[in-house]
């Protein structure tokens, strides 16, 4: 099936340019370029052979080897093989998740630091918690 450039952009950006199965980085310019670094193709999460549609909500970017290996299998089992439970987050969702993690880390370590060391401990704990929370990879939740 042929996809428009807008559709390919939407599919690629949906997972921040990563394979939704193994989470490896893909190269947008290497769409359907078998053998190239970061080569990818559009993958149907629910395979067409099993009744899946070609609507955008069922389409993901996947490296060619993962897509071909999955075949008619389930996305869940393909991701599990690589130790993943979910597709990578989009750029927008990743930023929101990191912001939430930073706020949670600041609140938890700020409270703990305040209880143990007083006001200076609260400030230090909040700063440390925010940094640690922001550094966590939200795709591994």
C-alpha positions in Angstrom: 0.0 0.0 0.0 1.2 3.5 -0.7 1.1 6.1 2.0 1.2 9.9 1.6 4.1 11.8 3.2 1.7 13.2 5.8 0.6 9.7 6.7 4.2 8.5 6.9 5.1 11.5 9.1 2.2 10.8 11.5 3.1 7.1 11.7 6.8 7.8 12.3 6.1 10.6 14.9 3.7 8.4 16.8 6.6 6.5 18.3 9.2 9.3 18.2 10.9 7.6 15.2 11.5 4.3 17.0 10.4 0.8 16.1 7.3 0.1 18.1 8.4 -3.5 18.7 12.1 -3.3 19.6 12.4 0.5 20.3 15.5 0.9 18.0 15.8 4.3 16.3 14.6 4.5 12.7 15.7 6.9 9.9 12.7 8.6 8.3 14.5 8.9 5.0 15.1 5.1 4.9 11.4 4.2 4.6 11.2 0.9 2.7 15.0 0.8 2.1 15.8 -2.8 2.9 19.4 -3.2 4.1 19.9 0.5 5.1 20.6 1.6 8.6 17.4 2.5 10.4 15.3 1.1 7.5 11.6 0.8 8.4 8.2 0.1 7.0 4.6 0.6 8.1 3.4 -2.3 10.4 -0.2 -3.2 11.1 -0.5 -3.7 14.9 -3.5 -5.9 14.3 -2.5 -7.7 11.1 -4.7 -7.4 8.1 -4.7 -11.2 7.8 -6.5 -11.3 11.1 -9.0 -8.6 10.3 -6.9 -5.5 11.1 -7.6 -2.2 9.3 -5.4 0.2 7.5 -6.6 3.1 9.6 -3.9 5.2 11.1 -4.7 4.1 14.7 -3.6 0.5 13.6 -0.4 1.6 11.9 3.0 1.9 13.5 6.6 2.3 12.3 8.7 -0.8 12.6 12.1 -1.8 11.5 11.9 -4.2 8.6 13.3 -7.2 10.4 10.7 -6.8 13.3 7.8 -6.4 10.9 8.8 -9.4 8.9 9.4 -11.6 12.0 6.1 -10.6 13.5 4.1 -11.7 10.5 0.6 -12.6 11.5 1.6 -12.8 15.2 0.5 -10.5 17.9 2.1 -7.2 18.7 2.2 -8.2 22.4 4.3 -11.3 21.8 6.6 -9.5 19.4 7.2 -6.7 21.9 7.6 -9.2 24.7 10.4 -11.0 22.8 12.3 -7.7 23.0 11.4 -7.1 26.6 8.9 -4.3 25.9 5.3 -4.0 26.9 4.3 -0.8 25.0 5.2 1.2 22.0 7.5 4.2 22.5 5.8 7.4 23.4 5.4 10.2 20.8 7.5 13.4 21.3 4.6 15.2 23.0 3.6 12.4 25.3 7.3 11.8 26.3 7.7 15.4 27.3 4.5 15.4 29.4 5.6 12.1 31.1 9.0 13.5 31.9 7.5 16.6 33.3 5.2 14.5 35.5 8.1 12.3 36.6 10.1 15.4 37.5 7.3 16.9 39.6 6.7 13.6 41.4 10.4 13.2 42.1 10.6 16.8 43.4 7.5 16.3 45.7 8.7 12.9 47.1 12.3 13.8 47.7 11.4 17.4 48.8 9.1 16.0 51.4 11.5 13.4 52.6 14.4 15.9 52.7 12.2 18.4 54.7 11.3 15.7 57.2 14.8 14.7 57.8 16.9 17.9 57.3 14.4 20.7 57.5 13.9 23.6 55.0 17.4 23.2 53.3 16.8 19.5 53.0 13.4 20.1 51.4 15.0 22.4 48.8 17.9 20.1 48.1 15.6 17.0 48.0 13.2 18.7 45.6 16.0 19.7 43.2 17.5 16.3 43.3 14.1 14.6 42.8 13.3 16.8 39.9 16.6 16.0 38.2 16.3 12.2 38.8 12.6 12.2 37.7 13.4 14.0 34.5 16.3 11.6 33.6 14.0 8.5 33.8 13.0 7.0 30.5 9.2 7.2 30.3 9.1 4.4 27.7 10.0 1.9 30.4 7.1 2.3 32.7 
